[in-house]
Amino acid sequence: MSGHEIWHVVVLASTLFGAAGLAILLLAPLVFESPPPGLARSRPVVLGLVGGAAALLIAEWLGVHGGSL
């Protein structure tokens, strides 16, 4: 596997994990009457990871593929 392919795997994995974290934060109020204590405490961390995944995806699109927003 080349470095470029590994880079794509890292970007894909971070994007999928970020989307999953965001889905958990958005759907938790629908599933639970009150959010579990661990979810309430870790919400800022999950949002930071979602932002990091989005930044990595944008950097990959602009830097590697030369795309435009």
Phi and psi in radians as a Rosetta constraint file:
Dihedral C 1 N 2 CA 2 C 2 CIRCULARHARMONIC -1.442 0.35
Dihedral N 2 CA 2 C 2 N 3 CIRCULARHARMONIC 2.924 0.35
Dihedral C 2 N 3 CA 3 C 3 CIRCULARHARMONIC -1.094 0.35
Dihedral N 3 CA 3 C 3 N 4 CIRCULARHARMONIC -0.611 0.35
Dihedral C 3 N 4 CA 4 C 4 CIRCULARHARMONIC -1.154 0.35
Dihedral N 4 CA 4 C 4 N 5 CIRCULARHARMONIC -0.697 0.35
Dihedral C 4 N 5 CA 5 C 5 CIRCULARHARMONIC -1.181 0.35
Dihedral N 5 CA 5 C 5 N 6 CIRCULARHARMONIC -0.675 0.35
Dihedral C 5 N 6 CA 6 C 6 CIRCULARHARMONIC -1.106 0.35
Dihedral N 6 CA 6 C 6 N 7 CIRCULARHARMONIC -0.709 0.35
Dihedral C 6 N 7 CA 7 C 7 CIRCULARHARMONIC -1.021 0.35
Dihedral N 7 CA 7 C 7 N 8 CIRCULARHARMONIC -0.770 0.35
Dihedral C 7 N 8 CA 8 C 8 CIRCULARHARMONIC -1.114 0.35
Dihedral N 8 CA 8 C 8 N 9 CIRCULARHARMONIC -0.658 0.35
Dihedral C 8 N 9 CA 9 C 9 CIRCULARHARMONIC -1.136 0.35
Dihedral N 9 CA 9 C 9 N 10 CIRCULARHARMONIC -0.734 0.35
Dihedral C 9 N 10 CA 10 C 10 CIRCULARHARMONIC -1.105 0.35
Dihedral N 10 CA 10 C 10 N 11 CIRCULARHARMONIC -0.787 0.35
Dihedral C 10 N 11 CA 11 C 11 CIRCULARHARMONIC -1.127 0.35
Dihedral N 11 CA 11 C 11 N 12 CIRCULARHARMONIC -0.772 0.35
Dihedral C 11 N 12 CA 12 C 12 CIRCULARHARMONIC -1.083 0.35
Dihedral N 12 CA 12 C 12 N 13 CIRCULARHARMONIC -0.795 0.35
Dihedral C 12 N 13 CA 13 C 13 CIRCULARHARMONIC -1.100 0.35
Dihedral N 13 CA 13 C 13 N 14 CIRCULARHARMONIC -0.783 0.35
Dihedral C 13 N 14 CA 14 C 14 CIRCULARHARMONIC -1.149 0.35
Dihedral N 14 CA 14 C 14 N 15 CIRCULARHARMONIC -0.643 0.35
Dihedral C 14 N 15 CA 15 C 15 CIRCULARHARMONIC -1.155 0.35
Dihedral N 15 CA 15 C 15 N 16 CIRCULARHARMONIC -0.765 0.35
Dihedral C 15 N 16 CA 16 C 16 CIRCULARHARMONIC -1.145 0.35
Dihedral N 16 CA 16 C 16 N 17 CIRCULARHARMONIC -0.735 0.35
Dihedral C 16 N 17 CA 17 C 17 CIRCULARHARMONIC -1.162 0.35
Dihedral N 17 CA 17 C 17 N 18 CIRCULARHARMONIC -0.661 0.35
Dihedral C 17 N 18 CA 18 C 18 CIRCULARHARMONIC -1.114 0.35
Dihedral N 18 CA 18 C 18 N 19 CIRCULARHARMONIC -0.757 0.35
Dihedral C 18 N 19 CA 19 C 19 CIRCULARHARMONIC -1.123 0.35
Dihedral N 19 CA 19 C 19 N 20 CIRCULARHARMONIC -0.683 0.35
Dihedral C 19 N 20 CA 20 C 20 CIRCULARHARMONIC -1.147 0.35
Dihedral N 20 CA 20 C 20 N 21 CIRCULARHARMONIC -0.726 0.35
Dihedral C 20 N 21 CA 21 C 21 CIRCULARHARMONIC -1.105 0.35
Dihedral N 21 CA 21 C 21 N 22 CIRCULARHARMONIC -0.717 0.35
Dihedral C 21 N 22 CA 22 C 22 CIRCULARHARMONIC -1.153 0.35
Dihedral N 22 CA 22 C 22 N 23 CIRCULARHARMONIC -0.684 0.35
Dihedral C 22 N 23 CA 23 C 23 CIRCULARHARMONIC -1.105 0.35
Dihedral N 23 CA 23 C 23 N 24 CIRCULARHARMONIC -0.705 0.35
Dihedral C 23 N 24 CA 24 C 24 CIRCULARHARMONIC -1.096 0.35
Dihedral N 24 CA 24 C 24 N 25 CIRCULARHARMONIC -0.769 0.35
Dihedral C 24 N 25 CA 25 C 25 CIRCULARHARMONIC -1.137 0.35
Dihedral N 25 CA 25 C 25 N 26 CIRCULARHARMONIC -0.647 0.35
Dihedral C 25 N 26 CA 26 C 26 CIRCULARHARMONIC -1.371 0.35
Dihedral N 26 CA 26 C 26 N 27 CIRCULARHARMONIC -0.573 0.35
Dihedral C 26 N 27 CA 27 C 27 CIRCULARHARMONIC -1.599 0.35
Dihedral N 27 CA 27 C 27 N 28 CIRCULARHARMONIC -0.277 0.35
Dihedral C 27 N 28 CA 28 C 28 CIRCULARHARMONIC -1.005 0.35
Dihedral N 28 CA 28 C 28 N 29 CIRCULARHARMONIC -0.743 0.35
Dihedral C 28 N 29 CA 29 C 29 CIRCULARHARMONIC -1.094 0.35
Dihedral N 29 CA 29 C 29 N 30 CIRCULARHARMONIC -0.446 0.35
Dihedral C 29 N 30 CA 30 C 30 CIRCULARHARMONIC -1.358 0.35
Dihedral N 30 CA 30 C 30 N 31 CIRCULARHARMONIC -0.493 0.35
Dihedral C 30 N 31 CA 31 C 31 CIRCULARHARMONIC -1.565 0.35
Dihedral N 31 CA 31 C 31 N 32 CIRCULARHARMONIC -0.741 0.35
Dihedral C 31 N 32 CA 32 C 32 CIRCULARHARMONIC -1.862 0.35
Dihedral N 32 CA 32 C 32 N 33 CIRCULARHARMONIC 2.561 0.35
Dihedral C 32 N 33 CA 33 C 33 CIRCULARHARMONIC -1.166 0.35
Dihedral N 33 CA 33 C 33 N 34 CIRCULARHARMONIC -0.757 0.35
Dihedral C 33 N 34 CA 34 C 34 CIRCULARHARMONIC -2.276 0.35
Dihedral N 34 CA 34 C 34 N 35 CIRCULARHARMONIC 2.454 0.35
Dihedral C 34 N 35 CA 35 C 35 CIRCULARHARMONIC -1.077 0.35
Dihedral N 35 CA 35 C 35 N 36 CIRCULARHARMONIC 2.519 0.35
Dihedral C 35 N 36 CA 36 C 36 CIRCULARHARMONIC -1.030 0.35
Dihedral N 36 CA 36 C 36 N 37 CIRCULARHARMONIC 2.588 0.35
Dihedral C 36 N 37 CA 37 C 37 CIRCULARHARMONIC -1.017 0.35
Dihedral N 37 CA 37 C 37 N 38 CIRCULARHARMONIC -0.650 0.35
Dihedral C 37 N 38 CA 38 C 38 CIRCULARHARMONIC -1.135 0.35
Dihedral N 38 CA 38 C 38 N 39 CIRCULARHARMONIC -0.625 0.35
Dihedral C 38 N 39 CA 39 C 39 CIRCULARHARMONIC -1.222 0.35
Dihedral N 39 CA 39 C 39 N 40 CIRCULARHARMONIC -0.703 0.35
Dihedral C 39 N 40 CA 40 C 40 CIRCULARHARMONIC -1.124 0.35
Dihedral N 40 CA 40 C 40 N 41 CIRCULARHARMONIC -0.676 0.35
Dihedral C 40 N 41 CA 41 C 41 CIRCULARHARMONIC -1.267 0.35
Dihedral N 41 CA 41 C 41 N 42 CIRCULARHARMONIC -0.580 0.35
Dihedral C 41 N 42 CA 42 C 42 CIRCULARHARMONIC -1.638 0.35
Dihedral N 42 CA 42 C 42 N 43 CIRCULARHARMONIC 0.042 0.35
Dihedral C 42 N 43 CA 43 C 43 CIRCULARHARMONIC -0.963 0.35
Dihedral N 43 CA 43 C 43 N 44 CIRCULARHARMONIC -0.818 0.35
Dihedral C 43 N 44 CA 44 C 44 CIRCULARHARMONIC -1.088 0.35
Dihedral N 44 CA 44 C 44 N 45 CIRCULARHARMONIC -0.627 0.35
Dihedral C 44 N 45 CA 45 C 45 CIRCULARHARMONIC -1.167 0.35
Dihedral N 45 CA 45 C 45 N 46 CIRCULARHARMONIC -0.774 0.35
Dihedral C 45 N 46 CA 46 C 46 CIRCULARHARMONIC -1.121 0.35
Dihedral N 46 CA 46 C 46 N 47 CIRCULARHARMONIC -0.731 0.35
Dihedral C 46 N 47 CA 47 C 47 CIRCULARHARMONIC -1.119 0.35
Dihedral N 47 CA 47 C 47 N 48 CIRCULARHARMONIC -0.637 0.35
Dihedral C 47 N 48 CA 48 C 48 CIRCULARHARMONIC -1.126 0.35
Dihedral N 48 CA 48 C 48 N 49 CIRCULARHARMONIC -0.711 0.35
Dihedral C 48 N 49 CA 49 C 49 CIRCULARHARMONIC -1.179 0.35
Dihedral N 49 CA 49 C 49 N 50 CIRCULARHARMONIC -0.634 0.35
Dihedral C 49 N 50 CA 50 C 50 CIRCULARHARMONIC -1.120 0.35
Dihedral N 50 CA 50 C 50 N 51 CIRCULARHARMONIC -0.769 0.35
Dihedral C 50 N 51 CA 51 C 51 CIRCULARHARMONIC -1.092 0.35
Dihedral N 51 CA 51 C 51 N 52 CIRCULARHARMONIC -0.708 0.35
Dihedral C 51 N 52 CA 52 C 52 CIRCULARHARMONIC -1.109 0.35
Dihedral N 52 CA 52 C 52 N 53 CIRCULARHARMONIC -0.708 0.35
Dihedral C 52 N 53 CA 53 C 53 CIRCULARHARMONIC -1.128 0.35
Dihedral N 53 CA 53 C 53 N 54 CIRCULARHARMONIC -0.708 0.35
Dihedral C 53 N 54 CA 54 C 54 CIRCULARHARMONIC -1.133 0.35
Dihedral N 54 CA 54 C 54 N 55 CIRCULARHARMONIC -0.725 0.35
Dihedral C 54 N 55 CA 55 C 55 CIRCULARHARMONIC -1.125 0.35
Dihedral N 55 CA 55 C 55 N 56 CIRCULARHARMONIC -0.705 0.35
Dihedral C 55 N 56 CA 56 C 56 CIRCULARHARMONIC -1.122 0.35
Dihedral N 56 CA 56 C 56 N 57 CIRCULARHARMONIC -0.719 0.35
Dihedral C 56 N 57 CA 57 C 57 CIRCULARHARMONIC -1.124 0.35
Dihedral N 57 CA 57 C 57 N 58 CIRCULARHARMONIC -0.756 0.35
Dihedral C 57 N 58 CA 58 C 58 CIRCULARHARMONIC -1.156 0.35
Dihedral N 58 CA 58 C 58 N 59 CIRCULARHARMONIC -0.746 0.35
Dihedral C 58 N 59 CA 59 C 59 CIRCULARHARMONIC -1.093 0.35
Dihedral N 59 CA 59 C 59 N 60 CIRCULARHARMONIC -0.683 0.35
Dihedral C 59 N 60 CA 60 C 60 CIRCULARHARMONIC -1.158 0.35
Dihedral N 60 CA 60 C 60 N 61 CIRCULARHARMONIC -0.739 0.35
Dihedral C 60 N 61 CA 61 C 61 CIRCULARHARMONIC -1.145 0.35
Dihedral N 61 CA 61 C 61 N 62 CIRCULARHARMONIC -0.762 0.35
Dihedral C 61 N 62 CA 62 C 62 CIRCULARHARMONIC -1.362 0.35
Dihedral N 62 CA 62 C 62 N 63 CIRCULARHARMONIC -0.687 0.35
Dihedral C 62 N 63 CA 63 C 63 CIRCULARHARMONIC -1.427 0.35
Dihedral N 63 CA 63 C 63 N 64 CIRCULARHARMONIC -0.814 0.35
Dihedral C 63 N 64 CA 64 C 64 CIRCULARHARMONIC -1.487 0.35
Dihedral N 64 CA 64 C 64 N 65 CIRCULARHARMONIC -0.744 0.35
Dihedral C 64 N 65 CA 65 C 65 CIRCULARHARMONIC -1.751 0.35
Dihedral N 65 CA 65 C 65 N 66 CIRCULARHARMONIC -0.158 0.35
Dihedral C 65 N 66 CA 66 C 66 CIRCULARHARMONIC 1.144 0.35
Dihedral N 66 CA 66 C 66 N 67 CIRCULARHARMONIC 0.487 0.35
Dihedral C 66 N 67 CA 67 C 67 CIRCULARHARMONIC -1.324 0.35
Dihedral N 67 CA 67 C 67 N 68 CIRCULARHARMONIC 3.006 0.35
Dihedral C 67 N 68 CA 68 C 68 CIRCULARHARMONIC -2.133 0.35
Dihedral N 68 CA 68 C 68 N 69 CIRCULARHARMONIC 2.638 0.35
